[in-house]
């Protein structure tokens, strides 16, 4: 049984991950500001293993509040799903896209390193490949065509750089289609 932080836990992807991890008996620290997700997506109080779920309604970009969660809960693994999925809005809301796709990721990474997280699973996006022709593979050149894809690609690089520099955590980056 692992203590697993899931960011964006009330969103479509995050809630399914929470449900699957709970079914394995893991302890889940679910964090979501509910700006794009819904509490109704999370397992209900009568669900099996519900007692292993702790939910925090929290903006992940608030460093001090996230540090309190890391300090108290000590997650071993972080599954980072939180993001703004509004890819098309990136030309009209650059601050929102940068904040909710790379800045909050830096908070999760810095605190994960500080509180000795063992593994990070990051949900990036195929948008980091840009307008290329699918299917993509890991050797394909990344050439994002908007800020959303650029921020996802930047976060991928940030994870790789910090993992190399600190050698304290393993990582996996997944690139689903939006």
N, C-alpha and C positions, 0 to 999 in steps of 0.2 A: 504494500500500500504506500503510495507516494502522496506528498502534499503538492498539489498542482494549482498554480495561478492561471486562470483563464481570463484574458482581457477581451472585452467585447462579448462577454458571456451571455448576454440577453439577445444578441443578434442571431440571424439565421444560422450561420456557421458555428459561432460560439456555443449556442444553446445545444446543438446536436453533439458537439464535442463534450460539453458538460455531461450530457445524458450518457454518452458512451463511457466516459471515464468513471462516472458514478456506478455504472453497472459492473465495472471491474473492481469496485471497492475502494477507489482512490478518494482521498480527501480533497475537495475542490474549494478553492478560494476564488469566487466569481466576482469580477469587477466590471461594472458597466455604468456609464452615466445616463443611460436610457435615452440618448439623443437619437438613436437609430434602432435600438432594440426594445423589447417589451418584456416585462416581468412574466407575462403569460407564457413566454417561450421557454422559461426555465422549468425544470421538473417541479411538480407540485408536492406539497407537504405530505401527501399520502403515497408518494412514489417510493419504490424500494431504494434504500440507501440515502434518502433525503437528508438524514441526520449528518451525512458527510459533506453537506453543502453549506458554505458560508457566503452570503451575498453582501457586497458592498456597493452601494450606489455612489460612484465616485468618478470624477473627471481625472483621467490618468495623467493629464498634464499638470496637475497640482502636486508638485514634487513632495512637499512636506506630508500631505495626506497619504500619498502612496508609500512614503517611507514608513509611516506608522503601520500600514498594512504589512509591508515586508518585515518590519521589525517584530511585529506580534505574531505573524503567521509563518514566517520562515519557509516560503515555498522552495522546493527542491527543483521544480521544473516550472517554466513559464510557457504557456501556449498563448502567443500574442496575435489575437484576431482583430483587436480594436483598430478601426480606421474609418475614414470617411469614404464611403463607397460611391461618392458622387463624382465619378471620373469626368463626366462632361462639364461639371461646374468648375473645373480647375482653372480655366481661363478667366473666370468671373469671380472666383473666391480663392485667390492664391494663398492668403493667410490661413484660411480654414484648412485647405488641403495640406499645406506644409505642416501646420500644427498637428493635425489629426493623423498624419501619416508618417512623419519623421520625428518631430519633437517628442511626441508621447512615446515613441519607440526608444528614444534616447533615455527617457526616464526609466522605462522598464529595464533597459540594458545596464544603466549605471547602478541602479538599486540591486539588480540581480547579481552583478559583480560584487558589490559591497556586502551583500548578505549571502554570498556563496551559493548562488543558484548553480545547479549541476548541468542543466540543459535548457536551451531555448528552442522552441518551435515557432517559426515566424510564417505567417500567411501573407505573402507578397501578392503579386498579380502578374498575369501574362502581359499586362500593359507595359511592363518594364522592357519587353521586347519591341514594342512599338508597332509599326505598320507592316512588319514582315509577314511572311506567309506561314500559317500554321501547317502542320504541327511543328512546334519549337522543341529543341532539345538543349541540353546544358551547354553545348558548344556554340549555339547560335549567338550572333552579335546582338547585344542589347542596345537599342536606339529608341528610347521613348519619344513619343510625339506630343506629350502634354505633361503638365506639372504632376499630375497624379502618378503616371508611370515613372517619371523622374524621381519622385519622392520614394516610391517603392524600391526602385533600383538603388537609390542612395542609402536606404535603410539596410538593404542586403549587404552593401559594401561596408557599412558601419558595423554590422554584426560580424562580418568576416575579419575586419581589422581589429576590433576589440577582443574577439576570441583569440586571435593570433597574439596580440599584445599581452593579454592576461593569462592565457592558457588555463583558465579556471572553469570553463564551461564548454560543453559540446553544443552544436547547433544543427538545425535542419531548417531549410527554407523551402516552402511549398509555393508554387505559382499557379493557383487555380484560375480558371477563366471567370471574368466578372459576370 
